[in-house]
Amino acid sequence: MMQNEMEEKVRSLYEQGYSIRNIASLTGLSYGKVRNLLIKSGVKLRSNKVDENKVIELAKQGKSARAISKELKISESTVLRILQKHNLGRRVRKLKDSEIKMIEDMYKRGESIYKIAKKLGKSTNLIVYHLKKMGLYKSIHESSSTSL
């Protein structure tokens, strides 16, 4: 197919409502090539306008970025960017002093990090973080030294 014919076909499909991605798979062209052909032929590209209010509303209902992205069929990074823009990003969940003390006591009694995490309903990474902060935990990689 000639360049002008391809440009015309791509433009026609786009004007019929096909997405750039759909046109790329239909024509066997790359996404970038289709986009460049549209720009070259003077077509005003549609924007993927995301309803930020809907994202914010779902976040305030307590839904995670992953759940919002699946529900609205948008990328998780887009959701996170919108939440950050509106100061609704990741919440820092601090442990209470009593929880930190419980981690320390359980670990000193010999309970596993996994068991401690399960009991408190926290991640194992968070437990390890606090144990390291208290100087009680050293991973195998940290404690071993290589000497020449």
N, C-alpha and C positions, 0 to 999 in steps of 0.2 A: 504494500500500500504506500502511496506517495505521502510525503510529509504533510501537504495541504489537506489531503483526504483524511489522514489520521487526526489532524487538528480539528477538522470539521466534525468527525465522528465523536471525538472526545468531548468537544463543546456541546454537541447535540445531546449526548448522554447526560452530561452535567446539568444542562438546562431542563432535562426531563426529571431531574431530582436525584439522579444517581450520585453516590458519594465518590470521592476521588479513589478511595480504596476499592469500591465496587468496579469502577471503570478500569482500574489497573488490573484486576483479576479477569475482567471480561476481555480486555484487549491484549493481555500478556505483557503490558508495559509495567515499569516500576512506578511506585507511588510518586516519586520525585519527577519522573518524566511526564506523567499525566499532569501533575501540578504545574510544571514548567510550560507545557503546551497550552494549558488554560490561561496562564498569565500572559504568554506570548500572544495568544489570540484576543486578549483584551477583556476576558471574562472577569467580572467582579466575584471573587470567591466568597462563599457563604462562611459565616463564622460558626464555630461550635459553641454557641452561647449556653453556658451552664447557668441554671437557676440557683444563684448563690443563696437566696433566701430559703430554698428547699433544703440545701445542704446544711445551713445553719439550724433550721427547724429540726431536722433529723438528729443533728449533733446534740441539741439541747434536750432531746428526748432520751439521750443516753446511748445512742447508737454509735458503734465504732466506725472509723474511717473506712474499714474494709466492708462493713455492712452497708454503709451509705453508697460506696462506689458500686457495689453489686446492684443495689436497688435502683440507682439512677443511671446505671450503665455508663459510668465515667471512670476514669482511672483513679486509683487510690491516691496517687501523688497530687492530682488535681484537687481532690477533697481535702487533703492535708494542707495544700497551699491556701485554699479558701479559709479553712479553719484558723490557720496561722494569721492570715490577714485580718481576721476578726477577733483575734486573741482568744480563740477557742481551741488552740492546739493541744498538744499533749499536756495532761495534768500531771503535776508532780505529786505522787502519793507518798507522803511521809509516814514512816512507822512511828507509833507511839513509843515512849520510853519503856513502857511495860512490855511491848512486843520485842524490843531490842534486848531487854533483860532476859526474856523468855528464850530468845535465840541463843544467847550466851549460856544460860543454864542448861538447856537441852543439849547443846553441842558439848559442853563440858561433861555431861552425863554419858556421852558416847552415842547419842542418837545421830542418825544419818541426816545429811543436808536435805535429802529428799523427804524424809519423814517430818522434819521441822517445817519445810515448805508446805507440805500437805496439811499439817495441823494448823498452820497460820493462814492458809489459803493464799500464799504468796509464791513467787517464782523462786526456783533454786538459785538463779543469778542474784536476786535481791538478798537472799540469805548469805550467799558467799560474799557479796559486797560488804555486808555489815560485819561478817566474821573477819574479813581482811582489815576492815577499818578498826576493829578491836585488837588486831594483831594475833588472832587465834588461828587463822587459816593461812596456810601457804600451799599453793598448788605444787605439784611434782615438778613442773617446769621452772617455777620460781626458786625452789629450794636447791635444785641441782646446779652445780657450777661446773663449767668445763675448764680444765687446766691443761696447758700444753706441756 
